[in-house]
Every structure is written in C-alpha cells, then in structure tokens.
C-alpha cells in the first residue's frame, strides 16, 4: 500500500480477502484471546448463553423499530448538547446516512441523566451495553497484565464504572443505572446499524463509509451478524480475512446449522485509542464491511471509547468531557470507582 498526499481514507484496504484453510477457525480458537489480540489485532471470543439471549431480544426489537416511519424514528435523534452549537456529529439516538444505512447510537447514563430511547428496546440495549463493556474490560486488563503494563492506564482512560451487576432505574423511555456515577454520560456507546442494501445494488464491493478504516475507541466488540460482511486485516498473517463468513462456514461444516448459532461468537479488535496503552506491539485494526451485494443487514457494535475528558475527538466530545469532569469532581463516590469490575 502506498500513501499519496491528498488522498482520502479509502486509499487503502481494497485488496481481496485471502482464502484460508478449513482448519483456520480451529487453529484460531486454540489460541488464547490475549494471544490473538497481541499478535493478530483482533480475537474471536465466546458469548455466554445469557448474553446471546439478551442480544437476540434486543435485535428483534431493534429490527421492529427500524420498520417504523421515518418521522417516528427521527423523533429519537439527539444531535447536540446545546442548540446554539453546531456539530456535524450526533451523540445519541437515531440518524440516517443517505440511502446507505440507518444508525442508532446509544450511550449509557447514571442517575439523573435523561437520554431517551424507544421503550421497546431501551432496557435490553442498556443491559447489553454493560455486558459488552465488561467483556472488553476483562480482556483489556488481561492484555495489559500480559505485557507488563500498569493497570492504572485503564483507570485513567476508560469511563469510571461502579456496581456490577448493576441496578437499573427503568422509566418509559429512559434507563439510568448505578453502573455509572450519578449524572455521568458515557463516552462508550452501543452503535446499532441497519444497512439498507440499496447502496450495493450495483454490485459494488466497497461502499462509501464502509471501506477499510480503524475505529476511534480502545476496543470494539461485534457479535457475529446474521448476514456476514465484516472483514478484518490479520496482522499476524498479513492479509485480509472475510472473518464473519469464515465463522459461518466453520459452524456449518461442523454440523452446527442452527440459524443463530453464529451468535455464540463475537469479534473484538483494537481502535485508535490503543496507542494510549503505550504498547508498541498493539496497533489499531483495519476492518471493513464488504460484499453486501444489495443484502439488508443489521449489526450491533459496542464501541468502547476513551472517556471524552481523556481523549476528545468530535466537537460534542468536548462538551461531554466537561459534563464528565464536573460530575466526577462533584460526586463523592467518584474517587472509589474503577474500570475493571
């Protein structure tokens, strides 16, 4: 890959995926998650049965929400914190990206916050957020320990969390939790996508905004989707792998042909904030959505981001960072909160 000044981020990552041997998944799963994350930049991890059930319930409700009229969905868009500030990025709720995809971005809030979401899925989404966050924290801590790094690097980087399992205060369209400090709004988010498929109807392999990129957070977690399209660059092998398709084929070849059996796995991979861990062997992982070929697709992505007060990126992050700092300074409980429950 050769970078040319002035080219946009799509300059790289259009190579075809390599064919992997039938033994690839067996070999991959024989490696520890820590080994995969350090050498490959990603890992395929098991999803517990309760979390699979929670994911299935949420996904069903999310799909029904996406069937509603546009006006009903856009009523849940929260574009910016202050009306007199103009930000191109929203921080919570529904958005539409041309004819490419629909998106629902869900953050979590501590007691006293008022982030609204559809009553049909706000509870399931909040619980799923916490479980995926805990999964990410577990493996991040193991990687840091394995590389001899200090645990406090995670304390300084991630949203401070408290009780686990947490309590939830469930309202009509608002859920708050003692997983976070009262008044605190998370930097991390559950990013839920509905790829409409129309943008790929001309049989274009890569669609704008889906080509090769790295995420902005520390670790991303994606439950393997029903319509496989996630491809990932394997740093150990040095080439692209159609990972979700490989997982689907592995299960089918092994006789596991239950329609949702692939949901027993999730892919986790590093984002740009991994640089804050000060470990040269860890690099953000290139990935892409490709080969949809006009097929409708739903994807639930947990993006564990560095707290905005530590690493703001977007305009609204600076406003959120001030909210987080104010809450932490005012809360007597803040000093006792940690990142690894």
PyMOL commands that set and color helices and strands:
alter all, ss='L'
color gray80, all
select helices_A, chain A and resi 9-11+24-30+33-39+49-66+70-74+122-146+152-157+198-200+243-253+261-264+272-277+315-330+334-336
alter helices_A, ss='H'
color red, helices_A
select strands_A, chain A and resi 42-46+77-78+92-97+101-106+168-170+175-177+189-195+219-223+230-234+239-241+265-270+287-289+297-304
alter strands_A, ss='S'
color yellow, strands_A
deselect
rebuild
show_as cartoon
